[in-house]
Amino acid sequence: MSIADPLALDAPVRTWLRRIDEIIADLPEHGSPDPAAHRRAAWILSDLLAAEFTDPAPPGIEADELRLAGPDGPLRARRFRPAAAPGPLPTMLWLHGGGWVAGTIDELLNERTTADRALRSGVQIVALEYRLAPEHPFPAPVDDAVAALAALRARASELGVDPERLGIGGNSAGATIAASAALRERDAGRRLHHQALEVLPATLRPLGGPSDPRRRASGMDGAEHLAEIYRAGAPLADCSPLDAADHRGLAPALILAAELDPLRDGAIAYARTLEEAGVPVALRVGAGHVHGSPGLTAWPGARDWRDVFVAEIAAAYASERPHHPTPDPRGRR
């Protein structure tokens, strides 16, 4: 029985999962205990998959390199801004995925999806190259996100940032970091406009049993180990958003969970926890999705996810949507 059979996944998702196994078979460094080796392999895997399954970045976006003041030296970032947009824009600091130990803003997947989302939503997105574990475990990535927010506020005029509409977001491990940064901003009395948490690992506590077919399809076989590397012994209340002592007064949140992701229940629990604390929350669950499939824009399910994301972000930041739909490179809209 294939890994997809118990989940009845759509054919494009099964094809994508099969390609992951095929590519990893030729990447001996994937999963290496050497962090640099594993990161190289993870980047190669991500780029090969994106070239095959993710639509190209659309025209109409300006992307430029930034250096933002960080807690331990400058942080690299990339700004995606709709080319036709004048003046200060609502801005979201974005944190990529990668299991806290890998990932980069230079991945083709991140370039393509971030540019597309910025254009479709009208929200300027600044993707941050935060520090990675194990060399830099918690709280270093959260410190980087908080410092980057401070830099965007300080340089708002120069960078075309509307400081009254500055928010944060992230995918997977980046969503955990974003949620922790939002808690930190709340504690410091600094206002965030919004937080967007995509396939959020809401808690660093262990997932369900190893026999859960969602774990294999979502690449979660080593999730607990990665969470421990990132946590590095920190109290759960500090590093695990769902386990924080108090969720009152946080920025309004968009939480997007994948139906067949073992992290889904934790993300839903976080949405409910925020609601109970009086935080405005939009919870959306993507039907038929596993953890990594939102970037699979060759599949209609991922295009639906994208459309929900950009519509929610545009509304949350009260930005003007583009007057015309962005042409799809395959002739779709």
TILUMDO-180767 format. One record per residue: y negated, z negated, x negated of N, C-alpha, C in turn; residue in three letters. Coordinates in steps of 0.02 Angstrom, whole numbers, plus 50000, padded with zeros to 5 digits. Atoms other than C-alpha are relative to their C-alpha. Example, Ala and Ser with C-alpha at 12.3 -4.5 7.8 and 13.67 -1.06 7.14 Angstrom:
REM TILUMDO-180767
500595000049955502254961049385499405000049955Ala;500595000350042500534964349316499454996350039Ser;
//
This chain:
REM TILUMDO-180767
500605000049957500005000050000499385000049955Met;500604999750040498315004649929499544994250017Ser;500455005549987496914991949914499585001250061Ile;500434998549943495975000950051500354999250067Ala;499644999949937497365000750182499864993950044Asp;500105005749956497134982750244499294999850031Pro;500695000349977495254985750268499805006150042Leu;500154994049961495335002950352499325002949981Ala;500644997650024493895009150245499925007550014Leu;500144992849992493055025950272500225003749938Asp;499744996050055493715040050164499535000249939Ala;500434999950060492155041250051500014993549961Pro;499975006450035492275022750011500664999449962Val;499365000150035494125024449969499975004549938Arg;500074995550058493705039249855499604996749944Thr;500425003650049492345029049769500394994549965Trp;499605005350030493525014349741500535002949953Leu;499514996850044494845026049669499675002349936Arg;500354997750060493555033449549499834994049955Arg;500135005950042493095015849491500614998449957Ile;499395001550037494905012649442500135005349946Asp;499884994650048495035029649357499544999449940Glu;500495000450055493445027249255500144993949956Ile;499865006150038493855009249205500615000949955Ile;499404998950041495545015149141499835003249933Ala;500224996850062494595025149009499444996249966Asp;500535004150029493375011048967500304993549975Leu;499675006150024494304998448859499524994149991Pro;500475005550009492704988448834499824996650067Glu;500175003049935492534985049022500384993450007His;499705006749995492844966449047500104996749934Gly;499925002950066492764963148861499664993149997Ser;500345006550009492374945148810499365000549960Pro;500624998850036491014952448700499485002450050Asp;500474998149948489494952848816499695006949989Pro;500314993550013488694967948730500485005750015Ala;499504994849987490304977948740500105000950075Ala;499924999549928490554973848923499405003350033His;500604996949970488764978548964499985007549988Arg;499984992850014488954995348879500485003550048Arg;499514996949956490514999148980499774999850073Ala;500245000549931489754992849143499465005150014Ala;500544995149992488245004149116500305007150006Trp;499684993449996489355019349083500335000950068Ile;499684999749935490375015549239499495001150055Leu;500514999449948488825013349346499695006950001Ser;500334993450003488025029549285500475005650022Asp;499534994849979489595039949309500094999950076Leu;499945000549927489785033449487499385002450035Leu;500624998049968487955035949528499915007549998Ala;500074992850005487975053849465500435003650052Ala;499534996949953489415057449583499874998150073Glu;500015002649931489015046749736499314998050026Phe;500665002349978487155042449742499505005749998Thr;500494994649997485795054549797499474999349946Asp;500535000450052484495059049664499364996750027Pro;500655002849981482815050449664499575005550030Ala;500414994849968481605059649779499365001249961Pro;500674999050028479985067649722499504995750038Pro;500525003849966478365058949765499934992849978Gly;500035006850027478625043149662499755000249928Ile;500215001050069477705037949505500374993949972Glu;499655005550033478755027249387499714999049931Ala;500285001450066477975018749238500264993549973Asp;499745005750035478485005949109499464994649995Glu;500455005750005477714988549108500284994949951Leu;499825006150036477724973448996499654994250034Arg;500275005749964477504957249090500124993749959Leu;499935006350038477204940249011500584996050027Ala;499425004049980478814930249012499994993349966Gly;499985006850029479304912448966500214999949927Pro;499764999850069480064918048801499855006849969Asp;500214993450025479104933848759499945005050057Gly;500124995049947478674949848854500665002150034Pro;499444997549960479834955848992499875007350018Leu;500074992949982480144974249021500095000850075Arg;499954998749929479904980849196499835007450012Ala;500164993249981479764997549286499714999950070Arg;500364999949936478535000649427500125006650035Arg;499904994249958478955012749568499474999950055Phe;500574999949955477435017849669499955006850034Arg;500104993649966477235031149804499385003549972Pro;500544996550036476155044349717499385001050043Ala;500574998549957475055047649867499654993850026Ala;500275006149971474685029349904499384997749960Ala;500605002450035472895023749863499954992450001Pro;500195007049998472285006549817500574995249991Gly;499485005250007473234990049809500545000950054Pro;499444999349954474954990549888500394993550006Leu;499515005549997476154977549954500525001349946Pro;499584999350060477314974249807500584995150002Thr;499405004250004479084967749788500275000149929Met;499645000750063479794961349624500745000650015Leu;499304998549984481584967849619500454998249941Trp;499525002350050483074960349526500685003450012Leu;499394996149993484594971349495500624995650002His;499365003450002486414966549515500345000949933Gly;499614999550062487744965149381500394993749984Gly;499605006050011488624948449402499704995049952Gly;500375004650043487294938849304500105001449925Trp;499844998850071488044945549140499885007349979Val;500094993050015487694964249151499485002950047Ala;500494996649959486564977149232499355001049964Gly;500634998350031484924985049183499595004450048Thr;500434995649960483434993549264500095007349980Ile;499914993250023483935008949164500605003550031Asp;499434996849967485525012049264499765005350049Glu;500174994549956485475028449358499994997750073Leu;499995002649931485955019349519499364996450017Leu;500605003949986484485007449505499385004550001Asn;500564995249999483275021549462499975003750066Glu;499994995849940483815032049610499864996050063Arg;500085003749938483935018849744499314996650004Thr;500655003349998482345009649694499445004950014Thr;500504994849987481295025549690500025002150073Ala;499934997849930481985030849859499744994850049Asp;500215005349954481665014049940499244999049997Arg;500735000750006479885012949872499655005550039Ala;500324994549965479465030149940500074999350076Leu;499885000349928480255027550110499664994150033Arg;500305006049970479545010150138499244999749991Ser;500715000750016477805012450062499844993649963Gly;500095006250038478074996349964500105001549926Val;499924999450072477774996449776500544995249977Gln;499465004250024479324989949688499964999749924Ile;500005001150072479314982349514500684997149982Val;499335002050020481074981549442499974996449933Ala;500075004450058481274967649313500645000049958Leu;499455000850048482384967649158500034992749980Glu;499965007250014482794949149164500564998749949Tyr;499505001850050483824940049033500684998550034Arg;499335000349973485704939349056500414994449967Leu;499505004650027487084926349035500535004149964Ala;499985007150018488014920348937499474997849951Pro;500515001950048486634921048807499434996250034Glu;500575002949963485354916348940500224998150070His;499785002149933486164906849085499434997050040Pro;500495003649959485274898049227499704994349959Phe;500494997049955483824894349233499625006049972Pro;500404994950033483264908249114499835005950045Ala;500194994349958483384922849239499504998150055Pro;500485002349949482474912549372499314998949968Val;500635000850036481154907749244499665006849990Asp;500284993450010480924926349208499705002750064Asp;500264997649936480714930549392499354996550018Ala;500605003849985479444916649417499425002249956Val;500534997850046478474922049262499765007050019Ala;500204993249981478494940249320499554999950062Ala;500435000749941477774935149489499304997749979Leu;500655002350024476394925749399499625005549965Ala;500334994550034476024940849291499755005250049Ala;500234995149950475924952349442499394997450037Leu;500605002849969474694940449523499405000549953Arg;500555000150049473654939149364499735007049987Ala;500204993250015473624958049341499985004350063Arg;499964996549937473524962749524499555006150003Ala;500464994449996471984973749510500225005749955Ser;499784994950048472634983049357500625003750025Glu;499354997149982474364986049432500035002250073Leu;500004997749930473834990249610500414995750046Gly;499625004749960474624974649683499534996650050Val;500345004249951474024966949845500284992949993Asp;499725006750014474214948549795500174996150063Pro;499835003349937474254943349978500655002550029Glu;499364997249976475804954150004500455001249940Arg;499554999850057476834950149850500644996350018Leu;499365003149984478674946649877500515001349947Gly;499454999550048480354946749792500625002350036Ile;499364997949971482054954349819500505001149945Gly;499484998950049483704957449735500655002050032Gly;499344997849979485434964649746500534995849965Asn;499435003750027487004954049722499774994249956Ser;500235005450043486734942649571499254999549999Ala;500735000149998484914947849575499744996750063Gly;500215003349939484824941649754500044992449993Ala;499965007250014485424924349698499394997749961Thr;500585001750041484054924249566499375000350041Ile;500594999449957482764930249692499934994250048Ala;500025005749954483234916749817499824993649964Ala;500185006050038483134903449682499265000149979Ser;500714999450017481434910149627499574998550061Ala;500385001449940480834909349807499974992550013Ala;500005007349994481354891049814499524996949950Leu;500455002650052480424887949651499275001250019Arg;500694998549980478854896549716499784995350056Glu;500165004749945478924885949874499844993149972Arg;500095006750028479094870049772499344999449961Asp;500635000150038477584874949666499395001350044Ala;500574998949955476514878449819499715006949995Gly;500244993150005476374897049782500305004150057Arg;499784996349941476474908549932500335006649980Arg;499684993550005477714922849935499995003250069Leu;500054996649936477534935950069500685000950033His;499354998249971479394939850090500534999649946His;499434999550046481124939350011500545004450033Gln;499484995549976482444952950029500634998849959Ala;499395002350034484214947349986500585004450022Leu;499504994949985485514961249978500674998049970Glu;499325002350019487384956849970499954993749957Val;500185006350034486854939249923500614995649986Leu;499565005750014488024927149832499604993650013Pro;500435005549979487234912749927500184993449968Ala;499775006150032488284899349845500415001749940Thr;499594999150059489084897749675500664996250005Leu;499355003049989490524888149750500545005450005Arg;499474995050000492244896849746500035003950065Pro;499884995749942492624911349864500664998150033Leu;499365001049967494114912649979500595001549954Gly;499394999450040495914914449919500075006749966Gly;499924993850039496454927549792500355005550037Pro;499654994949962497504936549922499555003750048Ser;500474996849954495974941450023499885007249976Asp;500084993150023495964960650016499275001949988Pro;500714998550012494054960350022499804998849928Arg;500185001650070494014952949847500115006149955Arg;499844994250043494864967949765499535005850014Arg;500424994349982493874981049861499274998949981Ala;500695001550017492244972149821499914998149927Ser;500065001550071492624969349636499884992649986Gly;500135007250006492674950449656500574996149967Met;499425003650029494274946449560499794994749949Asp;500225004850049493294937549424499354996550019Gly;500665002449978491844931249530499884992749980Ala;500105007150016492124912649502499844999049926Glu;500135000550071492164914949314499285002049983His;500694997850012490524924649315499504994950026Leu;500455005049972489714911649427499954993949954Ala;500025005650045490204897949305499625001649936Glu;500384998050059489514907849158499254999550014Ile;500715000349982487844909549249499784992850011Tyr;500205006849983487834891649312499944995649939Arg;500015003750063488234884249140499924992450010Ala;499995007149989488504866949213499414997250039Gly;500575002549962486884865949312500224997350068Ala;499825002549933486934855849475499955005650052Pro;500014994949948487344866749625499345000050038Leu;500625000549962485784860449713499435003749965Ala;500534996650037484734868549576500105007649997Asp;499874992950016485584885449550500325003950056Cys;499634996949945486504889149713499594999650063Ser;500505000449946485284893749853500254996450063Pro;499765003249939486384888249998500064992449992Leu;499905007150014486624871249914499354996449984Asp;500645003350012484764867749891499894994550051Ala;500095005849957484184851349966499575001450060Ala;500504999049947482794858450074499815007450002Asp;500174992949993482474875950142499385001250041His;500604999349959480904872550242499445003249959Arg;500594997250032479344882550203500125005949954Gly;499864994250043480204897050117499705006350031Leu;500264993649977479584914950129500485003050052Ala;499564996449953480244925250276500495004349962Pro;499454996950037481884933450230500325005650040Ala;499534994949976482864949350257500654998849961Leu;499345001050031484714946250223500465005550024Ile;499544994649984485874961150215500684998349972Leu;499325001750021487734957350210500475005850016Ala;499504994849989489224969150196500584997150039Ala;499495002549955490514967350333500644997949964Glu;499365001150033492014968050214499934997049930Leu;500155003450063491244958150070500214992750006Asp;499845007149995491994940950033499384995549995Pro;500635003950001490184935350006499645000050068Leu;500344999349935489744939850186499894993350034Arg;500065006249961490084922750262499474995449968Asp;500515004050032489004913950132499305002650014Gly;500654997149984487574926050163499794998450071Ala;500155001749930487704923150350499834992650006Ile;500155007249998487754904350321499304998749973Ala;500675000950027486164905950217499485002050052Tyr;500464998049947485314915450358499944994650053Ala;500015005349949485804901950481499634993849974Arg;500335005850030485214888250362499245001049999Thr;500724998649999483514896650344499724999550071Leu;500235000349930483364898650532499934992850023Glu;500035007149980483764880250558499424996349967Glu;500575002950035482394876150432499335002950023Ala;500614997149973481134886350532499745006049962Gly;500214994150038481084901250414500175006350039Val;499844993749966480944918450497500515004049960Pro;499464996550034482524928150456500215006150041Val;499674994249971483164945650492500675000749964Ala;499334999350028485054946350464500305006550025Leu;499684993649983485894963350459500665000449963Arg;499334999450029487754966050429500215007350003Val;499824993050004488264983350370500735001250016Gly;499314998749979489814989250463500365004549950Ala;499584996050043491214995750352499844999649926Gly;500205000450069490354990850190500404994849961His;499785004950048491124982350040499404998149957Val;500575002950037490054973449911499565005349967His;500394995250038489524988449807499835006550035Gly;500074993549967489505002249937499315001850026Ser;500674997849977487655001649991499685005349956Pro;500274994850043487255012749841500355006750005Gly;499584994049992488525025749895499685004750050Leu;500394996449949487215036749980500275006950016Thr;499654994149977488385051749987500384998650065Ala;499635002349940489175041750132499504998250054Trp;500475001749947488295040550301499904992550010Pro;500085007249992488625021850308499494997149953Gly;500495002450048487585019150151499305002650017Ala;500664997649978486185030150218499744995850058Arg;500215004549946486175019450374499744993449972Asp;500215006350033486055003850264499305000949971Trp;500654998550030484605011750168499465000250053Arg;500514999349948483695016050329499824993250031Asp;500145006749975483874998250394499574996249949Val;500365003550052483264991350228499275002149999Phe;500704997850007481705002150217499604998650064Val;500375001549939481254999750400499814992650003Ala;500145007249999481394980750385499474998249948Glu;500495001550052480404980450222499315002550020Ile;500654997349978479034991750290499684995550052Ala;500265004349947478864980650443499794993249971Ala;500145006650027478924964550342499364999949959Ala;500604999750040477544970050225499425003350037Tyr;500514996949958476574978250367499695006049964Ala;500254994150035476444993950262500075006050045Ser;499984993949962476145011150330500605004149978Glu;499444995850017477725021450337499765007149986Arg;500184993150011477665039350272499965003850066Pro;500104996349938477045051450405500585004950013His;499454995349992478515063250373500614997149966His;499405002550033480315059050336500115003449933Pro;499864997250066480835061450156500585004850005Thr;499444995349997481905077150138500604997449961Pro;499385001950034483705073550095500225005749956Asp;499834994550045484315083549944500605004150024Pro;499444996149973485865088850043499835003350066Arg;500214996849938484835095150189500024995550060Gly;499985004749945485045079350293499344996350003Arg;500585004349993483695067850358500244993250023Arg;
//
